[in-house]
Amino acid sequence: ELKILCLPEEYPEDAEEYYKDIFEEKYDYIFGHGDIEGGVYHLGVDNRMLKGFRFGKSELSKNSKYTIFGHLHMHHFIEENVLYSGSLARWKYGEEEDKGFIELSNIYEDKPTFEFIVTPTIKFDTIVIEDIEDIEKIETLKNEYGEGDNLKFKISKTNWDEKEEILESLNKMSNISKDIQNVKFESIKE
């Protein structure tokens, strides 16, 4: 008895024309995969900065009780009834927020309820190295990280002259992967 619209991720030549008729009707739920206007990527980048077709958040909001999309990895609301479920697990560095799925209840009522269920997932931590002394704080993580493949190090530009010394120190540590390529390094540009 529910009217549901499912919008798979597609790449039509003229998206505006292709999707123009979908909002001629109202739906109980819209489930989809793709970009919605105002979505935020896990690094805090607003998708308005990107090119390409985005579904309008106001059309989705006024034409359904709830619209739930996949595609962006961070669970967040765009409107009161328009949201991204987020991903079940972390896929890369920068995704340090909780991961999980949405459980819908009371779906036949005007105001359905839902709960974001957090899933256990590997943690990717970012450690900022401001100077060579910060290497000491990484030593304390030996037991927590094993080989260190889920650590990311940001080395500040002000200490870029110490880069080689810092990299050498990290490479010698037993809790860091012996293959230094398995650990991601990023310089912070000021």
Salt bridges, closest charged atoms under 4 A:
GLU9 OE1 - HIS33 ND1 2.67
GLU9 OE2 - HIS71 ND1 3.93
GLU17 OE2 - LYS20 NZ 3.01
GLU25 OE1 - LYS3 NZ 2.04
ASP28 OD1 - LYS65 NZ 3.56
ASP35 OD1 - HIS71 NE2 3.84
ASP46 OD2 - ARG48 NH2 2.71
GLU79 OE2 - LYS57 NZ 3.94
GLU80 OE2 - LYS111 NZ 3.13
GLU95 OE2 - HIS42 ND1 3.73
GLU95 OE2 - HIS73 ND1 2.64
GLU95 OE1 - LYS99 NZ 3.04
GLU97 OE2 - LYS99 NZ 2.68
ASP125 OD1 - LYS123 NZ 3.71
GLU139 OE1 - LYS142 NZ 3.50
GLU168 OE2 - LYS172 NZ 3.17
GLU186 OE1 - LYS152 NZ 2.78
GLU186 OE2 - LYS154 NZ 3.89
